Amino acid sequence: MARECFSNIESKGQCFPPNPSFIKPNITQDPEIQDVAPRILDVLSQRLESQYMLIAEADPQDPVLRKIPPLARQARELKAFIG
């Protein structure tokens, strides 16, 4: 299941632009987004890390392992940008 998810990410490219500046300032000032988005990004980061560990244990040579750290980094950067 995780392999399929990451295969889709691989075929479609990155989920987030390399620079989170694509977010318009008026969106990041919305109180609901400021409240919910950091929690969503925390969950995303945790799930990426756990999937990395599961895949690494099953097949340390799996090429998807190179894709997960940049996605986790982008989630952390986006969380830092949002607040």
Sequence and secondary structure as in RCSB ss.txt:
>XXXX:A:sequence
MARECFSNIESKGQCFPPNPSFIKPNITQDPEIQDVAPRILDVLSQRLESQYMLIAEADPQDPVLRKIPPLARQA
RELKAFIG
>XXXX:A:secstr
 HHHHHHHHHHH  SS SSGGGS HHHHT HHHHHHHHHHHHHHHHHHHHHHHHHHHH TT GGGGTHHHHHHHH
HHHHHHH 
